[in-house]
Amino acid sequence: MHSGCIITVRVIPRSSRSCIDGTRGDAWLVRLRTPPVDGAANAELIDVLATALAVPRRAVAIVGGDRSRTKRVRIEGLDEATVAARLG
């Protein structure tokens, strides 16, 4: 059994910079520079989260909402408390 958690992320594409900008409701707000074209924003989301959480890219996967602004993202190897501490 893999350890990990699933977080909800609200993506705002075409922002002036890529960053994690706190929470909105029960979702983490992530601003991305790239537009949502050909999966570019999803790839950047994985990069931003992996960097912020100090985990390899392979530990971050979009498991729901692939084409939506609200996504469910699985983080392997970290629990929700650790994710919240690193993103907050």
Backbone as XML, in Angstrom:
<?xml version="1.0"?>
<chain id="A" units="angstrom">
  <residue number="1" name="MET">
    <atom name="N" x="0.844" y="-1.198" z="0.000"/>
    <atom name="CA" x="0.000" y="0.000" z="0.000"/>
    <atom name="C" x="0.877" y="1.245" z="0.000"/>
  </residue>
  <residue number="2" name="HIS">
    <atom name="N" x="0.561" y="2.169" z="-0.875"/>
    <atom name="CA" x="1.326" y="3.414" z="-0.967"/>
    <atom name="C" x="0.791" y="4.422" z="0.038"/>
  </residue>
  <residue number="3" name="SER">
    <atom name="N" x="1.701" y="5.139" z="0.654"/>
    <atom name="CA" x="1.254" y="6.223" z="1.516"/>
    <atom name="C" x="1.095" y="7.461" z="0.648"/>
  </residue>
  <residue number="4" name="GLY">
    <atom name="N" x="0.209" y="8.325" z="1.036"/>
    <atom name="CA" x="-0.013" y="9.535" z="0.264"/>
    <atom name="C" x="-1.359" y="10.127" z="0.594"/>
  </residue>
  <residue number="5" name="CYS">
    <atom name="N" x="-1.696" y="11.186" z="-0.109"/>
    <atom name="CA" x="-2.979" y="11.833" z="0.108"/>
    <atom name="C" x="-3.451" y="12.455" z="-1.198"/>
  </residue>
  <residue number="6" name="ILE">
    <atom name="N" x="-4.717" y="12.841" z="-1.208"/>
    <atom name="CA" x="-5.287" y="13.531" z="-2.362"/>
    <atom name="C" x="-5.723" y="14.914" z="-1.897"/>
  </residue>
  <residue number="7" name="ILE">
    <atom name="N" x="-5.285" y="15.930" z="-2.638"/>
    <atom name="CA" x="-5.659" y="17.305" z="-2.313"/>
    <atom name="C" x="-6.488" y="17.873" z="-3.465"/>
  </residue>
  <residue number="8" name="THR">
    <atom name="N" x="-7.285" y="18.881" z="-3.151"/>
    <atom name="CA" x="-8.056" y="19.596" z="-4.166"/>
    <atom name="C" x="-7.307" y="20.878" z="-4.502"/>
  </residue>
  <residue number="9" name="VAL">
    <atom name="N" x="-7.183" y="21.138" z="-5.801"/>
    <atom name="CA" x="-6.440" y="22.299" z="-6.272"/>
    <atom name="C" x="-7.324" y="23.097" z="-7.216"/>
  </residue>
  <residue number="10" name="ARG">
    <atom name="N" x="-7.339" y="24.400" z="-7.055"/>
    <atom name="CA" x="-8.042" y="25.313" z="-7.965"/>
    <atom name="C" x="-6.967" y="26.037" z="-8.767"/>
  </residue>
  <residue number="11" name="VAL">
    <atom name="N" x="-6.985" y="25.872" z="-10.078"/>
    <atom name="CA" x="-5.949" y="26.417" z="-10.951"/>
    <atom name="C" x="-6.429" y="27.707" z="-11.610"/>
  </residue>
  <residue number="12" name="ILE">
    <atom name="N" x="-5.552" y="28.704" z="-11.639"/>
    <atom name="CA" x="-5.822" y="29.935" z="-12.374"/>
    <atom name="C" x="-4.732" y="30.067" z="-13.439"/>
  </residue>
  <residue number="13" name="PRO">
    <atom name="N" x="-5.050" y="29.697" z="-14.693"/>
    <atom name="CA" x="-4.047" y="29.787" z="-15.752"/>
    <atom name="C" x="-3.843" y="31.227" z="-16.220"/>
  </residue>
  <residue number="14" name="ARG">
    <atom name="N" x="-2.769" y="31.427" z="-16.990"/>
    <atom name="CA" x="-2.427" y="32.734" z="-17.568"/>
    <atom name="C" x="-2.208" y="33.808" z="-16.508"/>
  </residue>
  <residue number="15" name="SER">
    <atom name="N" x="-1.624" y="33.436" z="-15.374"/>
    <atom name="CA" x="-1.302" y="34.405" z="-14.327"/>
    <atom name="C" x="0.044" y="35.040" z="-14.636"/>
  </residue>
  <residue number="16" name="SER">
    <atom name="N" x="0.368" y="36.115" z="-13.930"/>
    <atom name="CA" x="1.637" y="36.796" z="-14.177"/>
    <atom name="C" x="2.826" y="35.973" z="-13.695"/>
  </residue>
  <residue number="17" name="ARG">
    <atom name="N" x="2.584" y="35.091" z="-12.697"/>
    <atom name="CA" x="3.658" y="34.211" z="-12.229"/>
    <atom name="C" x="3.040" y="32.922" z="-11.720"/>
  </residue>
  <residue number="18" name="SER">
    <atom name="N" x="3.865" y="31.889" z="-11.663"/>
    <atom name="CA" x="3.400" y="30.603" z="-11.153"/>
    <atom name="C" x="3.703" y="30.529" z="-9.669"/>
  </residue>
  <residue number="19" name="CYS">
    <atom name="N" x="2.669" y="30.265" z="-8.870"/>
    <atom name="CA" x="2.870" y="30.188" z="-7.421"/>
    <atom name="C" x="1.670" y="29.526" z="-6.759"/>
  </residue>
  <residue number="20" name="ILE">
    <atom name="N" x="1.878" y="29.136" z="-5.523"/>
    <atom name="CA" x="0.786" y="28.646" z="-4.685"/>
    <atom name="C" x="0.319" y="29.848" z="-3.877"/>
  </residue>
  <residue number="21" name="ASP">
    <atom name="N" x="-0.962" y="30.150" z="-3.969"/>
    <atom name="CA" x="-1.486" y="31.406" z="-3.433"/>
    <atom name="C" x="-2.527" y="31.151" z="-2.345"/>
  </residue>
  <residue number="22" name="GLY">
    <atom name="N" x="-2.189" y="30.250" z="-1.398"/>
    <atom name="CA" x="-3.083" y="29.998" z="-0.277"/>
    <atom name="C" x="-4.221" y="29.067" z="-0.653"/>
  </residue>
  <residue number="23" name="THR">
    <atom name="N" x="-5.356" y="29.269" z="-0.004"/>
    <atom name="CA" x="-6.510" y="28.411" z="-0.258"/>
    <atom name="C" x="-7.716" y="29.232" z="-0.663"/>
  </residue>
  <residue number="24" name="ARG">
    <atom name="N" x="-8.633" y="28.576" z="-1.349"/>
    <atom name="CA" x="-9.932" y="29.167" z="-1.678"/>
    <atom name="C" x="-10.949" y="28.081" z="-1.391"/>
  </residue>
  <residue number="25" name="GLY">
    <atom name="N" x="-11.757" y="28.297" z="-0.367"/>
    <atom name="CA" x="-12.667" y="27.244" z="0.070"/>
    <atom name="C" x="-11.854" y="26.085" z="0.620"/>
  </residue>
  <residue number="26" name="ASP">
    <atom name="N" x="-12.101" y="24.888" z="0.106"/>
    <atom name="CA" x="-11.353" y="23.720" z="0.578"/>
    <atom name="C" x="-10.239" y="23.323" z="-0.401"/>
  </residue>
  <residue number="27" name="ALA">
    <atom name="N" x="-9.922" y="24.211" z="-1.338"/>
    <atom name="CA" x="-8.918" y="23.899" z="-2.361"/>
    <atom name="C" x="-7.695" y="24.807" z="-2.238"/>
  </residue>
  <residue number="28" name="TRP">
    <atom name="N" x="-6.543" y="24.256" z="-2.590"/>
    <atom name="CA" x="-5.330" y="25.070" z="-2.698"/>
    <atom name="C" x="-5.413" y="25.857" z="-3.993"/>
  </residue>
  <residue number="29" name="LEU">
    <atom name="N" x="-5.092" y="27.138" z="-3.946"/>
    <atom name="CA" x="-5.137" y="28.004" z="-5.120"/>
    <atom name="C" x="-3.743" y="28.046" z="-5.738"/>
  </residue>
  <residue number="30" name="VAL">
    <atom name="N" x="-3.646" y="27.625" z="-6.998"/>
    <atom name="CA" x="-2.356" y="27.613" z="-7.687"/>
    <atom name="C" x="-2.475" y="28.454" z="-8.949"/>
  </residue>
  <residue number="31" name="ARG">
    <atom name="N" x="-1.635" y="29.474" z="-9.039"/>
    <atom name="CA" x="-1.590" y="30.324" z="-10.224"/>
    <atom name="C" x="-0.508" y="29.790" z="-11.152"/>
  </residue>
  <residue number="32" name="LEU">
    <atom name="N" x="-0.840" y="29.710" z="-12.449"/>
    <atom name="CA" x="0.091" y="29.179" z="-13.439"/>
    <atom name="C" x="0.251" y="30.169" z="-14.584"/>
  </residue>
  <residue number="33" name="ARG">
    <atom name="N" x="1.467" y="30.316" z="-15.078"/>
    <atom name="CA" x="1.712" y="31.235" z="-16.192"/>
    <atom name="C" x="1.178" y="30.692" z="-17.508"/>
  </residue>
  <residue number="34" name="THR">
    <atom name="N" x="1.212" y="29.380" z="-17.676"/>
    <atom name="CA" x="0.842" y="28.795" z="-18.962"/>
    <atom name="C" x="-0.663" y="28.769" z="-19.176"/>
  </residue>
  <residue number="35" name="PRO">
    <atom name="N" x="-1.077" y="28.862" z="-20.450"/>
    <atom name="CA" x="-2.501" y="28.715" z="-20.758"/>
    <atom name="C" x="-2.888" y="27.240" z="-20.740"/>
  </residue>
  <residue number="36" name="PRO">
    <atom name="N" x="-4.181" y="26.946" z="-20.588"/>
    <atom name="CA" x="-4.626" y="25.546" z="-20.540"/>
    <atom name="C" x="-4.742" y="24.949" z="-21.944"/>
  </residue>
  <residue number="37" name="VAL">
    <atom name="N" x="-3.603" y="24.808" z="-22.621"/>
    <atom name="CA" x="-3.577" y="24.308" z="-23.996"/>
    <atom name="C" x="-2.676" y="23.079" z="-24.064"/>
  </residue>
  <residue number="38" name="ASP">
    <atom name="N" x="-3.168" y="22.012" z="-24.656"/>
    <atom name="CA" x="-2.395" y="20.779" z="-24.881"/>
    <atom name="C" x="-1.740" y="20.246" z="-23.609"/>
  </residue>
  <residue number="39" name="GLY">
    <atom name="N" x="-2.401" y="20.393" z="-22.472"/>
    <atom name="CA" x="-1.870" y="19.837" z="-21.235"/>
    <atom name="C" x="-0.726" y="20.624" z="-20.617"/>
  </residue>
  <residue number="40" name="ALA">
    <atom name="N" x="-0.408" y="21.791" z="-21.177"/>
    <atom name="CA" x="0.721" y="22.578" z="-20.672"/>
    <atom name="C" x="0.495" y="23.034" z="-19.237"/>
  </residue>
  <residue number="41" name="ALA">
    <atom name="N" x="-0.730" y="23.463" z="-18.919"/>
    <atom name="CA" x="-1.010" y="23.927" z="-17.562"/>
    <atom name="C" x="-0.952" y="22.759" z="-16.570"/>
  </residue>
  <residue number="42" name="ASN">
    <atom name="N" x="-1.416" y="21.592" z="-16.976"/>
    <atom name="CA" x="-1.352" y="20.423" z="-16.087"/>
    <atom name="C" x="0.099" y="20.052" z="-15.809"/>
  </residue>
  <residue number="43" name="ALA">
    <atom name="N" x="0.944" y="20.092" z="-16.830"/>
    <atom name="CA" x="2.363" y="19.784" z="-16.642"/>
    <atom name="C" x="3.013" y="20.806" z="-15.715"/>
  </residue>
  <residue number="44" name="GLU">
    <atom name="N" x="2.666" y="22.072" z="-15.887"/>
    <atom name="CA" x="3.231" y="23.105" z="-15.010"/>
    <atom name="C" x="2.709" y="22.946" z="-13.581"/>
  </residue>
  <residue number="45" name="LEU">
    <atom name="N" x="1.441" y="22.574" z="-13.430"/>
    <atom name="CA" x="0.885" y="22.335" z="-12.094"/>
    <atom name="C" x="1.694" y="21.253" z="-11.370"/>
  </residue>
  <residue number="46" name="ILE">
    <atom name="N" x="1.990" y="20.166" z="-12.053"/>
    <atom name="CA" x="2.782" y="19.086" z="-11.452"/>
    <atom name="C" x="4.165" y="19.608" z="-11.058"/>
  </residue>
  <residue number="47" name="ASP">
    <atom name="N" x="4.797" y="20.396" z="-11.931"/>
    <atom name="CA" x="6.112" y="20.974" z="-11.612"/>
    <atom name="C" x="6.052" y="21.868" z="-10.377"/>
  </residue>
  <residue number="48" name="VAL">
    <atom name="N" x="5.065" y="22.756" z="-10.331"/>
    <atom name="CA" x="4.942" y="23.707" z="-9.219"/>
    <atom name="C" x="4.705" y="22.962" z="-7.898"/>
  </residue>
  <residue number="49" name="LEU">
    <atom name="N" x="3.803" y="21.991" z="-7.909"/>
    <atom name="CA" x="3.519" y="21.250" z="-6.683"/>
    <atom name="C" x="4.720" y="20.408" z="-6.253"/>
  </residue>
  <residue number="50" name="ALA">
    <atom name="N" x="5.373" y="19.739" z="-7.192"/>
    <atom name="CA" x="6.528" y="18.906" z="-6.846"/>
    <atom name="C" x="7.637" y="19.756" z="-6.229"/>
  </residue>
  <residue number="51" name="THR">
    <atom name="N" x="7.879" y="20.923" z="-6.799"/>
    <atom name="CA" x="8.905" y="21.818" z="-6.257"/>
    <atom name="C" x="8.527" y="22.304" z="-4.864"/>
  </residue>
  <residue number="52" name="ALA">
    <atom name="N" x="7.281" y="22.759" z="-4.704"/>
    <atom name="CA" x="6.834" y="23.291" z="-3.416"/>
    <atom name="C" x="6.839" y="22.219" z="-2.322"/>
  </residue>
  <residue number="53" name="LEU">
    <atom name="N" x="6.540" y="20.985" z="-2.702"/>
    <atom name="CA" x="6.450" y="19.904" z="-1.721"/>
    <atom name="C" x="7.767" y="19.149" z="-1.546"/>
  </residue>
  <residue number="54" name="ALA">
    <atom name="N" x="8.765" y="19.490" z="-2.352"/>
    <atom name="CA" x="10.079" y="18.833" z="-2.300"/>
    <atom name="C" x="9.952" y="17.323" z="-2.527"/>
  </residue>
  <residue number="55" name="VAL">
    <atom name="N" x="9.179" y="16.960" z="-3.549"/>
    <atom name="CA" x="9.038" y="15.562" z="-3.947"/>
    <atom name="C" x="9.347" y="15.460" z="-5.441"/>
  </residue>
  <residue number="56" name="PRO">
    <atom name="N" x="9.696" y="14.274" z="-5.926"/>
    <atom name="CA" x="9.922" y="14.136" z="-7.369"/>
    <atom name="C" x="8.619" y="14.302" z="-8.149"/>
  </residue>
  <residue number="57" name="ARG">
    <atom name="N" x="8.725" y="14.701" z="-9.417"/>
    <atom name="CA" x="7.539" y="14.894" z="-10.261"/>
    <atom name="C" x="6.677" y="13.635" z="-10.306"/>
  </residue>
  <residue number="58" name="ARG">
    <atom name="N" x="7.313" y="12.467" z="-10.291"/>
    <atom name="CA" x="6.559" y="11.209" z="-10.391"/>
    <atom name="C" x="5.672" y="10.971" z="-9.167"/>
  </residue>
  <residue number="59" name="ALA">
    <atom name="N" x="5.898" y="11.710" z="-8.072"/>
    <atom name="CA" x="5.089" y="11.552" z="-6.863"/>
    <atom name="C" x="3.805" y="12.382" z="-6.916"/>
  </residue>
  <residue number="60" name="VAL">
    <atom name="N" x="3.650" y="13.193" z="-7.959"/>
    <atom name="CA" x="2.486" y="14.075" z="-8.098"/>
    <atom name="C" x="1.703" y="13.647" z="-9.338"/>
  </residue>
  <residue number="61" name="ALA">
    <atom name="N" x="0.403" y="13.385" z="-9.170"/>
    <atom name="CA" x="-0.419" y="12.958" z="-10.308"/>
    <atom name="C" x="-1.814" y="13.563" z="-10.208"/>
  </residue>
  <residue number="62" name="ILE">
    <atom name="N" x="-2.314" y="14.039" z="-11.338"/>
    <atom name="CA" x="-3.685" y="14.549" z="-11.393"/>
    <atom name="C" x="-4.604" y="13.331" z="-11.554"/>
  </residue>
  <residue number="63" name="VAL">
    <atom name="N" x="-5.491" y="13.137" z="-10.588"/>
    <atom name="CA" x="-6.372" y="11.965" z="-10.611"/>
    <atom name="C" x="-7.825" y="12.329" z="-10.903"/>
  </residue>
  <residue number="64" name="GLY">
    <atom name="N" x="-8.132" y="13.614" z="-11.006"/>
    <atom name="CA" x="-9.493" y="14.037" z="-11.326"/>
    <atom name="C" x="-9.510" y="15.479" z="-11.784"/>
  </residue>
  <residue number="65" name="GLY">
    <atom name="N" x="-10.418" y="15.802" z="-12.692"/>
    <atom name="CA" x="-10.539" y="17.171" z="-13.165"/>
    <atom name="C" x="-9.470" y="17.574" z="-14.155"/>
  </residue>
  <residue number="66" name="ASP">
    <atom name="N" x="-9.011" y="16.610" z="-14.924"/>
    <atom name="CA" x="-7.935" y="16.840" z="-15.885"/>
    <atom name="C" x="-8.168" y="18.072" z="-16.766"/>
  </residue>
  <residue number="67" name="ARG">
    <atom name="N" x="-9.413" y="18.300" z="-17.166"/>
    <atom name="CA" x="-9.723" y="19.415" z="-18.061"/>
    <atom name="C" x="-10.519" y="20.514" z="-17.354"/>
  </residue>
  <residue number="68" name="SER">
    <atom name="N" x="-10.501" y="20.493" z="-16.036"/>
    <atom name="CA" x="-11.240" y="21.464" z="-15.238"/>
    <atom name="C" x="-10.276" y="22.350" z="-14.471"/>
  </residue>
  <residue number="69" name="ARG">
    <atom name="N" x="-10.751" y="23.488" z="-14.007"/>
    <atom name="CA" x="-9.906" y="24.338" z="-13.152"/>
    <atom name="C" x="-9.769" y="23.772" z="-11.754"/>
  </residue>
  <residue number="70" name="THR">
    <atom name="N" x="-10.751" y="22.982" z="-11.329"/>
    <atom name="CA" x="-10.683" y="22.333" z="-10.021"/>
    <atom name="C" x="-10.243" y="20.898" z="-10.229"/>
  </residue>
  <residue number="71" name="LYS">
    <atom name="N" x="-9.113" y="20.534" z="-9.636"/>
    <atom name="CA" x="-8.515" y="19.225" z="-9.862"/>
    <atom name="C" x="-8.283" y="18.504" z="-8.548"/>
  </residue>
  <residue number="72" name="ARG">
    <atom name="N" x="-8.241" y="17.174" z="-8.630"/>
    <atom name="CA" x="-7.839" y="16.345" z="-7.496"/>
    <atom name="C" x="-6.455" y="15.817" z="-7.825"/>
  </residue>
  <residue number="73" name="VAL">
    <atom name="N" x="-5.531" y="16.049" z="-6.913"/>
    <atom name="CA" x="-4.134" y="15.695" z="-7.154"/>
    <atom name="C" x="-3.656" y="14.754" z="-6.063"/>
  </residue>
  <residue number="74" name="ARG">
    <atom name="N" x="-3.070" y="13.627" z="-6.479"/>
    <atom name="CA" x="-2.511" y="12.658" z="-5.532"/>
    <atom name="C" x="-1.049" y="12.978" z="-5.301"/>
  </residue>
  <residue number="75" name="ILE">
    <atom name="N" x="-0.674" y="13.039" z="-4.020"/>
    <atom name="CA" x="0.710" y="13.264" z="-3.619"/>
    <atom name="C" x="1.195" y="11.986" z="-2.937"/>
  </residue>
  <residue number="76" name="GLU">
    <atom name="N" x="2.134" y="11.294" z="-3.542"/>
    <atom name="CA" x="2.666" y="10.057" z="-2.975"/>
    <atom name="C" x="3.710" y="10.380" z="-1.903"/>
  </residue>
  <residue number="77" name="GLY">
    <atom name="N" x="3.673" y="9.641" z="-0.812"/>
    <atom name="CA" x="4.720" y="9.728" z="0.193"/>
    <atom name="C" x="4.543" y="10.803" z="1.254"/>
  </residue>
  <residue number="78" name="LEU">
    <atom name="N" x="3.489" y="11.613" z="1.151"/>
    <atom name="CA" x="3.250" y="12.662" z="2.152"/>
    <atom name="C" x="1.815" y="12.554" z="2.650"/>
  </residue>
  <residue number="79" name="ASP">
    <atom name="N" x="1.622" y="12.853" z="3.942"/>
    <atom name="CA" x="0.252" y="12.903" z="4.466"/>
    <atom name="C" x="-0.281" y="14.328" z="4.343"/>
  </residue>
  <residue number="80" name="GLU">
    <atom name="N" x="-1.573" y="14.489" z="4.614"/>
    <atom name="CA" x="-2.210" y="15.808" z="4.428"/>
    <atom name="C" x="-1.588" y="16.889" z="5.312"/>
  </residue>
  <residue number="81" name="ALA">
    <atom name="N" x="-1.199" y="16.542" z="6.533"/>
    <atom name="CA" x="-0.608" y="17.535" z="7.437"/>
    <atom name="C" x="0.717" y="18.041" z="6.882"/>
  </residue>
  <residue number="82" name="THR">
    <atom name="N" x="1.525" y="17.138" z="6.338"/>
    <atom name="CA" x="2.820" y="17.532" z="5.770"/>
    <atom name="C" x="2.611" y="18.392" z="4.526"/>
  </residue>
  <residue number="83" name="VAL">
    <atom name="N" x="1.662" y="18.000" z="3.686"/>
    <atom name="CA" x="1.362" y="18.786" z="2.487"/>
    <atom name="C" x="0.925" y="20.193" z="2.894"/>
  </residue>
  <residue number="84" name="ALA">
    <atom name="N" x="0.019" y="20.294" z="3.868"/>
    <atom name="CA" x="-0.470" y="21.597" z="4.305"/>
    <atom name="C" x="0.675" y="22.451" z="4.873"/>
  </residue>
  <residue number="85" name="ALA">
    <atom name="N" x="1.562" y="21.836" z="5.622"/>
    <atom name="CA" x="2.693" y="22.585" z="6.202"/>
    <atom name="C" x="3.622" y="23.099" z="5.103"/>
  </residue>
  <residue number="86" name="ARG">
    <atom name="N" x="3.882" y="22.272" z="4.089"/>
    <atom name="CA" x="4.811" y="22.680" z="3.028"/>
    <atom name="C" x="4.199" y="23.686" z="2.060"/>
  </residue>
  <residue number="87" name="LEU">
    <atom name="N" x="2.898" y="23.577" z="1.813"/>
    <atom name="CA" x="2.253" y="24.522" z="0.897"/>
    <atom name="C" x="1.886" y="25.824" z="1.590"/>
  </residue>
  <residue number="88" name="GLY">
    <atom name="N" x="1.611" y="25.733" z="2.900"/>
    <atom name="CA" x="1.180" y="26.918" z="3.639"/>
    <atom name="C" x="2.319" y="27.820" z="3.923"/>
  </residue>
</chain>
